[in-house]
């Protein structure tokens, strides 16, 4: 695991290769912040990456959000998740559910996507399936603009944890 000083010294291509997967299927976020180096801390790097995401046009943000996998969805069943997503979903037990629970996730995934136009996004590490289902159901009734903001806040939590696993403080 490289430390921040090593990350700051990397050539742009190596920087993007290391950090391009932190934001799900969006290496452009790492590309956008590479010229801003050096970063004083992991938190400063993460803040720059979130600024890049938040300053992107609405259509780009929506495409980014839509690029996330559904929880316990078809990508998970097909074993087509990114390594990070597979680990995160597995940590919450989403890869080993009873049929009734899997059906509840499938129903909620479909309803959420129909309402908001992107998959439900939540930082699942440290949460159990029952808590995730409860939050899932509660967020379905929210205003679309507020829910989009919540999804971006969840992305911030997920990506902060991913950076913590990639870069030694």
SVG drawing of the C-alpha trace seen along z (x, -y; Angstrom):
<svg xmlns="http://www.w3.org/2000/svg" viewBox="-43 -22 50 41">
<polyline fill="none" stroke="black" stroke-width="0.4" points="0.0,0.0 1.6,-3.3 1.7,-6.2 0.4,-9.6 3.8,-11.0 4.3,-8.2 0.9,-8.8 1.7,-12.5 4.9,-11.6 3.3,-9.1 3.1,-9.9 -0.5,-10.7 -1.1,-7.3 0.0,-5.5 -2.1,-7.8 -5.2,-7.1 -4.4,-3.3 -4.3,-3.3 -7.3,-5.5 -9.4,-5.1 -11.6,-2.5 -12.3,-4.4 -15.3,-6.0 -17.3,-3.2 -16.6,-3.0 -15.4,-6.6 -11.7,-6.9 -12.4,-10.4 -12.6,-11.6 -9.0,-10.5 -7.9,-12.0 -9.5,-15.3 -7.6,-15.7 -4.2,-14.3 -3.0,-17.8 -4.0,-19.2 -1.2,-17.2 0.4,-17.3 -2.4,-16.6 -1.6,-17.3 -3.8,-14.4 -6.1,-11.6 -8.9,-13.8 -7.7,-16.6 -7.4,-14.1 -10.9,-12.8 -12.3,-16.3 -10.8,-17.2 -12.3,-14.0 -15.8,-14.8 -15.5,-18.4 -14.7,-16.9 -17.8,-14.7 -20.1,-17.5 -18.9,-20.0 -19.6,-17.6 -22.7,-18.4 -26.0,-16.9 -26.0,-14.4 -22.5,-13.2 -23.5,-12.8 -26.6,-10.9 -24.6,-8.6 -22.1,-8.1 -24.8,-7.2 -26.5,-4.9 -23.2,-3.0 -23.4,-1.7 -24.6,1.9 -27.9,2.7 -27.6,4.3 -27.8,8.0 -28.9,7.4 -28.2,9.2 -24.5,8.1 -23.9,9.6 -25.7,12.9 -23.6,13.0 -20.4,12.3 -19.8,9.2 -19.2,6.7 -16.0,4.7 -13.8,6.2 -14.6,3.3 -18.4,3.7 -18.2,7.4 -16.3,7.1 -18.6,4.4 -21.8,6.2 -20.3,9.4 -19.4,7.6 -23.1,7.0 -24.1,10.5 -25.8,9.5 -24.2,12.5 -25.9,15.0 -29.5,14.3 -32.7,16.4 -35.0,16.3 -37.6,14.0 -34.9,11.5 -33.5,11.6 -37.0,11.1 -37.4,8.0 -34.1,6.5 -35.3,7.2 -38.6,5.5 -37.0,2.5 -34.3,2.3 -36.9,2.1 -39.1,-0.4 -36.1,-2.7 -34.7,-2.7 -38.2,-3.5 -38.6,-6.4 -35.1,-7.9 -33.5,-6.7 -30.4,-5.2 -29.8,-2.3 -30.0,-2.7 -26.6,-3.6 -25.7,-3.1 -22.4,-2.6 -23.0,1.0 -19.8,1.7 -20.8,2.1 -24.5,2.4 -26.6,5.6 -29.2,6.6 -32.2,5.6 -30.8,2.1 -30.1,1.7 -33.6,2.9 -35.1,0.4 -33.1,-2.5 -33.9,-1.3 -37.7,-1.4 -37.5,-4.8 -35.5,-6.4 -38.0,-5.3 -40.5,-7.9 -38.1,-10.8 -38.1,-13.8 -35.9,-13.0 -33.6,-16.0 -33.1,-15.2 -32.5,-11.5 -29.9,-12.4 -28.0,-14.4 -28.2,-11.5 -26.9,-9.2 -23.9,-11.5 -23.3,-11.7 -23.3,-7.9 -20.8,-7.9 -18.6,-10.2 -18.7,-7.6 -18.0,-4.7 -15.1,-6.4 -13.5,-7.7 -13.4,-4.1 -12.0,-2.9 -9.2,-5.5 -8.4,-4.5 -7.8,-0.9 -5.6,-2.1 -3.4,-4.7 -1.4,-4.4 -1.7,-7.5"/>
</svg>
